[in-house]
């Protein structure tokens, strides 16, 4: 299988992060591979940071304790009727997707 690659610019609303953000109050447990017929359990962390370009514009870093999975930075905002500038999907849109 060939890896999918594309160029990401500073204007992108989603891009692969080099490292996960620090999770101060949370401690992630190491991932344990489940036995056959057991549920897979893993942690997903989101760190949201306000951005200075809009009142509701946020950058979130999403990471997991699954080995071999990338960390992602995503930008989210609220539509203009909610007080945002609408340059990126809302948090609920990401969740729904």
Secondary structure, 3 states (H helix, E strand, C coil): CCCCCCCCCCCCCEEEECCCCCCCCCCCCCCCCCCCCCCCCCCEEEEEEECCCCCCCEEEEEEECCCCCCEEEEEECCCHHHCCCCCCCCHHHHHHC
